[in-house]
Amino acid sequence: MKNAEKEQRYFGRGSAPMDLEIKRAKGSLIWDVEGKKYIDFLGGSGVGCLGWGNSEIEMRMRSADIPTYVYPNFRYKRWGDLAEKLALITPKHLTTSFRTTGGSEAVEAAMQVAMMYTGRKKFLSIEGSYHGNTIGAISLGASENQKKFTNLLSGCEKISPPLDQNALDRIEGLLKNNEFAAFIMEPVICNLGVLIPPEEFMQTLYQLCKSHGTLLVMDEAISGFGRTGKLFGSEHYDIQPDMMVLDKAISGGYAGIGALIVTDEIASVVNEKVGLYSTFGWHPLGVEAAIAIVDILLTDTENLFANVEANSSLFASELQKMEFHQEPEIRVKGLAIGVDVKDQQYAQDIKKRGVEKGLLMNTENSSLTFFPALNINRETVLEGLSLLRNIL
Ligand SMILES: Cc1ncc(COP(=O)(O)O)c(C=O)c1O
């Protein structure tokens, strides 16, 4: 039985797969089982921050002298090492990491921590957003999920873009009764086609949350670890989030791992009380990968961020020159890139033709999205953009 048939018969999915069966990957390139090469602008939706098959990470993981597994209620030196490093690289008021296996679990943890810390049960988030796949995270995401599930959490309100004064007025109206435990959003909304919130919105949101005792949670699942040209997307704004969700690029794809990092003040209330037991959270392999990623980001900072900046400008200028059916809206923050082509079917067609021609990208409604590796080289960017030009 061919694998496609086998998957169809035995393997459950949330939606139909792309027409590509992967065999291997190196850097920003992927090969399928027939040996066809693809330029990877998708980057596993932000997971592959340092490219696939990164020799330094692989060498470190191979040579790590680590146990098979650590029972969550033991102590383990590398947990302390990683938590210390995360405290070092995230904004300095964030200090204490809770371990998770990925982003959904970290979002769920943020909700539990916010409920315990504030004694409140309502949540506010951005309409149409995506924060993961637990019932809590789905309740924060797009309201249209209510069509699929009739028993999502009550008390989850949404703010629809555009993120302008009207949106702020609505937030103020909702927060004023001091009932909301937390406001959660991506600082650069990668799951809405790389929607970049205006400075004014984030600043006022931060002040509103502060004055009404609502915790501000930045979901950095995609925007973290250098994606937007700063270590964390939140750093583009003058805000101090109370918690941050970390995921995806934290392991570069080498293992499933995520984290929720919170302030000292929050930790002093919830630590050792909130539970958050996770059988596979911070598995030793994931911890080694995450430590390697942080070390590389810290030692190779200048080169990596120079590369992000140069290729970010290259994407922006080349995309401007391309002829889409309608004038697109091009949104670029570092190597988080969204191109709203204003027509969902057209975006889907471009993505499908991309697979045929050997260029991988994603779509979000009517936007094409690209999250290439931070160390992608100029030649590969130009080769991928040339394929895109041909597709158009
Ligand atoms: C912003 C955001 N938050 C949370 C999640 C959920 O992460 P995971 O799939 O690791 O559970 C995702 C996944 O795509 C995400 O993009």
The ligand as a Tripos MOL2 file, in Angstrom:
@<TRIPOS>MOLECULE
LIG
   16    16     1     0     0
SMALL
NO_CHARGES

@<TRIPOS>ATOM
      1 C1          0.3230   31.6210   18.0130 C.3       1 LIG1
      2 C2          0.1880   30.1690   18.3330 C.ar      1 LIG1
      3 N1         -0.0920   29.8150   19.5900 N.ar      1 LIG1
      4 C3         -0.2050   28.5200   19.9540 C.ar      1 LIG1
      5 C4         -0.0590   27.5190   19.0310 C.ar      1 LIG1
      6 C5         -0.2190   26.0760   19.4270 C.3       1 LIG1
      7 O1          0.9990   25.4640   19.4470 O.3       1 LIG1
      8 P1          1.1650   23.8640   19.3320 P.3       1 LIG1
      9 O2          0.7140   23.4740   17.9820 O.co2     1 LIG1
     10 O3          2.6360   23.6570   19.5910 O.co2     1 LIG1
     11 O4          0.3320   23.2740   20.4170 O.co2     1 LIG1
     12 C6          0.2520   27.8370   17.7040 C.ar      1 LIG1
     13 C7          0.4260   26.7810   16.6960 C.2       1 LIG1
     14 O5          0.4310   26.9910   15.5080 O.2       1 LIG1
     15 C8          0.3680   29.1950   17.3550 C.ar      1 LIG1
     16 O6          0.6520   29.5700   16.0910 O.3       1 LIG1
@<TRIPOS>BOND
     1     1     2 1
     2     2     3 ar
     3     2    15 ar
     4     3     4 ar
     5     4     5 ar
     6     5     6 1
     7     5    12 ar
     8     6     7 1
     9     7     8 1
    10     8     9 2
    11     8    10 1
    12     8    11 1
    13    12    13 1
    14    12    15 ar
    15    13    14 2
    16    15    16 1
@<TRIPOS>SUBSTRUCTURE
     1 LIG1         1 GROUP 0 **** ****
